[in-house]
Amino acid sequence: MSMLGLLRFGDVALGAALRARESTAEVVERFRAATPRQTLQSNLQVNLQPHADELREKLEALRLRGAAERQRGQGAVSGAIDAAMTAIATSPLVNRIVEVQADRMLGMLEKEPERIQGLVRSQRDTVVGEMVGRVRSGAAAGDAAVDRLTLRMTRRGGAESS
């Protein structure tokens, strides 16, 4: 189903709901006109009591169907969006734009290699600095662990000799 079809489907559902409301209002008005007020209330109580469970089941079935249709519609919209994005990403126009920009960037790097060299150097310095910091903190943690271990061992040994 196309995106336009999905939008129309929502309009159809809304139109059907409004028509059902109008039809119900017409039936109720005709029923009121044909029956006195007290008789109407007593008839409704007597006639509707046995059918309440049936009415609840029908309403639940309608609710479940509506929920299923809503989820199906959401899945269709999601699929349509995915298909549209794939079509855009693989279109010849987008491929040409990417190709032109890549050629422009490569040409710029060819003409000005010192710009990229400066970027590489600063990136390398940053990575090396981070690695040295990690090694130093690991070594400091190892030194602290060895110090604690030797301290424990010397205390135990000293406690036994005294």
C-alpha positions in Angstrom: 0.0 0.0 0.0 1.4 3.4 -0.9 1.8 6.2 1.5 -1.2 8.0 0.0 -3.2 4.8 0.4 -2.3 4.7 4.1 -3.4 8.3 4.6 -6.7 7.5 2.8 -7.2 4.4 5.0 -7.1 6.6 8.1 -9.7 8.9 6.5 -11.9 5.9 5.6 -11.8 4.6 9.2 -12.7 8.0 10.6 -15.5 8.4 8.1 -16.8 5.0 9.0 -16.8 5.8 12.7 -18.6 9.1 12.1 -21.2 7.3 9.9 -21.7 4.7 12.6 -22.3 7.4 15.2 -24.8 9.2 13.0 -26.7 5.9 12.3 -26.8 5.1 16.0 -28.1 8.5 16.8 -30.8 8.1 14.1 -31.9 4.7 15.6 -32.0 6.1 19.1 -34.1 9.0 18.0 -36.6 6.8 16.2 -36.7 4.5 19.2 -37.4 7.4 21.5 -40.1 8.8 19.3 -41.9 5.4 19.1 -41.7 4.5 22.9 -42.7 6.5 26.0 -39.9 7.4 28.3 -40.7 5.0 31.2 -41.3 2.1 29.0 -38.1 2.8 27.1 -36.0 2.6 30.3 -37.6 -0.5 31.6 -37.4 -2.2 28.1 -33.8 -1.3 27.8 -32.9 -2.7 31.3 -34.9 -5.9 30.6 -33.7 -6.4 27.0 -30.1 -5.4 27.4 -29.2 -7.4 30.6 -29.0 -10.8 28.8 -27.0 -9.3 25.9 -24.4 -7.4 28.0 -21.8 -10.2 27.8 -22.3 -10.5 24.1 -21.9 -6.8 23.6 -18.7 -6.8 25.6 -17.3 -9.7 23.5 -18.2 -7.8 20.3 -16.6 -4.6 21.5 -13.4 -6.5 22.6 -13.3 -8.2 19.1 -13.6 -4.7 17.5 -10.8 -3.4 19.8 -8.5 -6.3 18.9 -9.1 -5.8 15.2 -8.5 -2.1 15.4 -5.3 -2.6 17.3 -4.1 -5.2 14.8 -4.9 -2.9 11.9 -3.1 0.0 13.6 0.0 -2.2 14.1 -0.1 -3.4 10.5 -0.4 0.1 9.3 2.6 1.2 11.4 4.6 -1.7 10.0 3.6 -0.7 6.4 4.7 2.9 7.1 8.0 1.8 8.5 8.6 -0.4 5.5 7.7 2.4 3.2 10.2 4.7 4.9 12.9 2.1 4.8 12.3 1.6 1.1 12.3 5.3 0.4 15.6 5.8 2.3 17.2 2.9 0.4 16.0 4.3 -2.9 17.5 7.7 -2.0 20.8 6.3 -0.8 21.3 4.2 -3.9 20.1 6.8 -6.4 22.4 7.9 -9.2 22.1 11.5 -8.1 23.3 10.8 -4.6 26.1 8.6 -5.9 27.2 11.4 -8.2 27.1 14.0 -5.4 29.3 11.8 -3.2 31.7 11.1 -6.0 32.1 14.8 -6.8 32.7 15.6 -3.1 35.2 12.8 -2.7 37.1 14.0 -5.8 37.1 17.5 -4.5 38.5 16.4 -1.1 41.2 14.2 -2.7 42.2 17.1 -5.0 42.5 19.4 -2.0 44.7 16.8 -0.1 46.9 16.5 -3.1 47.4 20.2 -3.4 47.9 20.8 0.3 49.5 17.7 1.9 50.7 19.7 4.9 47.2 20.2 6.1 46.6 16.4 6.4 50.1 15.9 7.8 49.3 18.3 10.7 46.1 16.5 11.4 47.8 13.1 11.4 50.6 14.4 13.7 48.2 15.8 16.2 46.1 12.7 16.2 49.2 10.5 16.7 50.3 12.7 19.6 46.9 12.4 21.2 46.9 8.6 20.8 50.4 8.2 22.1 49.7 10.5 25.1 46.6 8.5 26.0 48.6 5.2 25.8 51.4 6.5 27.9 48.9 7.8 30.5 47.2 4.3 30.6 50.5 2.6 31.0 51.6 4.9 33.8 48.3 4.5 35.7 48.5 0.7 35.3 52.1 0.7 36.6 51.1 2.9 39.5 48.3 0.5 40.4 50.6 -2.4 40.1 53.2 -0.7 42.4 50.5 0.0 45.0 49.4 -3.7 44.9 52.9 -4.9 45.3 53.5 -2.5 48.2 50.4 -3.7 50.0 51.3 -7.3 49.5 54.9 -6.9 50.8 53.5 -4.8 53.7 51.2 -7.7 54.7 53.9 -10.3 54.3 56.4 -8.4 56.5 53.7 -7.8 59.2 52.8 -11.5 59.4 56.4 -12.5 59.5 57.2 -9.9 62.2 54.2 -11.0 64.2 55.3 -14.6 64.3 58.8 -13.8 65.5 57.7 -11.7 68.4 
